[in-house]
Amino acid sequence: ARIDRYAEGVFASTDAPATALAATLREIHLIKRQVTLVKRLLWRFLEVVQRMTPPSGRAASLFRDVQENVESYHFYADELLDDVNTLLNIQLSLATHRTNEVMRVLTVFSVFFLPLTFIVGVYGMNFQFMPELRAHWGYPAILAAMGLVTLVIFLWFRRRGWLRG
């Protein structure tokens, strides 16, 4: 039931804070450890039941029933462990996806400002012979060039679909 509750909440908490996600990961990992322990105990119990089962007689059928029950519980614990591992992988994949979205936004901002920073850096060097410094339209021409660079980057990103929602 706890695994199902976490599985339902995985996709519901898309904008949950990082501390809540870390707490959920800790709790899921705790469940994984508990299920692993139960699975190991059932495996050991199955070995004991197999050794204690007499080859024939009335008690043999009772021991086989116990053995079948332990095998089914062991199989169920194996399924739970697979479910928990899948849940952990989904949770980590969602966290990675959120990180990738943040990195995408930061990349878009840096790509917009990198060429502008380059142009400002070149013009901030105060060379003695820069013809556009003496021209009447030099400063507006550089601002227009910077606007054109920004527009080209914007159109390129928009065409590729990188500027969505």
N, C-alpha and C positions, 0 to 999 in steps of 0.2 A: 504494500500500500504506500509506503514512503517513497519507493522508487517511482511508482505511478504518479504520485503527487509532484515529485521533482520533474518528471518527464512532461507533465502538463504545464508546469511553470517555466520550462526552458524558453519557449518561444513567446510567452506572455510578457516576460521581463526584458524587453529589448532596450529600454532606456533606464534600467536599474543602475544605481551607483556601483562603482567598482568594489566597494566594501561588501555590498550585498552579494555580488557575484562571487567574491572570494569566499564568503561564508558558505554559500551554496556549494561551491567546489569542495570545501573542507567537509561538509556534511555528506556529500556524495562519496567522497573518498573514504570517509568513516564507514559508510554502508558497504563499500567495496571490501574493506578490511574485515568487517563482520561476516559478510557472505563468504569470503575466502576462508575464514576460520571455521565456519560451519561446514563448508565443503570438505576441508581437511579432516575435521572430526568425523564426518559421515564416512569418509574414505577409510579411516582407521576402524571405525565401528563395523564397516562392511567386512574388512579383513578379519576382525575378531569373530563375527557371525559365521563367516565361511569356515574358519578353523574349528569352531565349536559345533558345526552342523554334523550330526552323525550320518553315516552312509545310508542307513535304512532304519525303519521303525516308525512308530507313531510320532516321536519328537522331531523326526527329520522334516515332516511336512510343516510343522510349526516354525522350525528354523528357516525353512525355505520361504515361508510367508514373511517372516521378519527380514530376511535377506532381500526379497523383492521390494518390500517397503523402503528399506534403506537405500536400495538402488534407485527407486523412484525419487526419494528425497534428494539423493545425490545429483540425479539428473536435473531436478528442479533447481537446486542450488547452482548448478552449472548454467542453467538458463538465466537465473537472476544475476550471476556474475557477468554474463554476456550483456544483459540489459544495462547493468551499471557501467560497464566499460563503454558501451555505445553512448550512454548518457554523458559520461565524462568527455568522450570524444566530441560529441555535439556541442557541449558547453565550451570546450576549448576552441572549437572551430568558430563558434559565434564570437568569442572574445577576440580571436584572430581577425575575424571579419570586421569587427568594430575598430580594431587597431588599423587595419588596412584602409578603412574609410577616413580615419583621422589623417593617416599618411597621405592619402590622395588629396585631401583639402590643403594640407601643408605644401605638397608638391605643386599644386596649382598656384598657390600664392607665391611660392619661390620662383616659379617659372615666369610669372608676370613681372616680378620685381628684379630678377637677375639682369636682363638686358638694360633696364632703366638704370640700375645701379652702375653698370658698366659705362653707360653714356655719361652719367653724372661724374663718375670717377675720372674719365678722360678729360672732361671739361673742368674739373676741379684742380687739374695739375698746373694751371697758370703758365702755359707755354707763351713764349714771347710772340711767335708768329702763328696765330690762329686767325685766318682771314675772316671767319664768320663773326669774330668778336668786334671787328671794326664795321661790319656791315649793319645797316639800319634794321634789316629783318633777320639778323643772325639769331638772336634769342628766341623770337617766335618760331623760326624755322626749326630750331632744335626741339622746342616744345612740341611742334607739329610732328616731327620725326618720332619723338617718344610716344605721342598719342597714336601714331600709325603702327609702331611696333606693338603697342598694347592691343590695338584693334586686330592686328593680324594674329596675335597669340590667342585672343578671345575667339575669333572666328575659327581658328584651327582646332581649339579645344571643343568648341560647340559642334563642329562638323564630326569630330570623333566621338561625341557623346560623353565627354568627360565632365561637362558642366550640368549635370542633372540635379534635380531637387536639392 
